[in-house]
């Protein structure tokens, strides 16, 4: 079963207005779903929502700035995954090469 928190509960917990959350949702920063005729946030979206709120509340970043920061963060995570994948491939090839040649072949003095 999916878990949700209502906007009111989320807003009360973070000491912000429901209107602010709706503004973020209208801008596309937060996904709000209607569950039993109540606006809610899915539990899987909580981390992103809290990040948006922190950027705005603690650092004073506006909606446009938050959007840019989140996009840069997404790209950084993609790049980190690609680097990890490439390191894995490189290690695989290094191991293959090491098995083909004796150790003395790689000694450079």
HELIX and SHEET records of a PDB file:
HELIX    1   1 UNK A    7  UNK A   14  1                                   8    
HELIX    2   2 UNK A   18  UNK A   27  1                                  10    
HELIX    3   3 UNK A   43  UNK A   45  5                                   3    
HELIX    4   4 UNK A   46  UNK A   57  1                                  12    
HELIX    5   5 UNK A   63  UNK A  100  1                                  38    
HELIX    6   6 UNK A  103  UNK A  106  5                                   4    
SHEET    1   A 3 UNK A   4  UNK A   6  0                                        
SHEET    2   A 3 UNK A  38  UNK A  42 -1                                        
SHEET    3   A 3 UNK A  33  UNK A  35 -1                                        
END                                                                             
